[in-house]
Amino acid sequence: MKARECWPVLAKKAQDEVDAAMAVVVQIRQNIEHLQSRRQQLLDMYADYKRRIEDKQQQWHSMADTANHRQFMSHLLQLVDRIDQDLQRAHNDLTQAREAQQKADQQRIKMASLMEQDLHRVKVYQQKKDQKHMDALGITLFNLKA
């Protein structure tokens, strides 16, 4: 009896799935970091334009300039809201990706365990076979001496 060849293949496939799931998690984390960076840039830009408009209020300026600044600031806030929505979706995706990674890891552990069990069964079978062979040799030697 020899070990089945399917278990190492299945264990390798399960490990590949774990690696793929980990790659997805890493990619989503990078996306979240990028979105957070972009959000901070927009908030910094908003603060800068708010400071500029406050400085201009002390000087004479046209209503069109004020309206343009306010419209631009409103547009920046809309972009921040959109990024917040994207961040929320990315966090949901991250949760799902982590769950998929956990399932893949459980499958990998299961396949590794099945492979080890099969190897143990083969080892026990071989030991029993060797023991029977040794017992048969012992009986034969005993009978020859008698």
Disulfide bonds with the S-S distance in Angstrom:
none
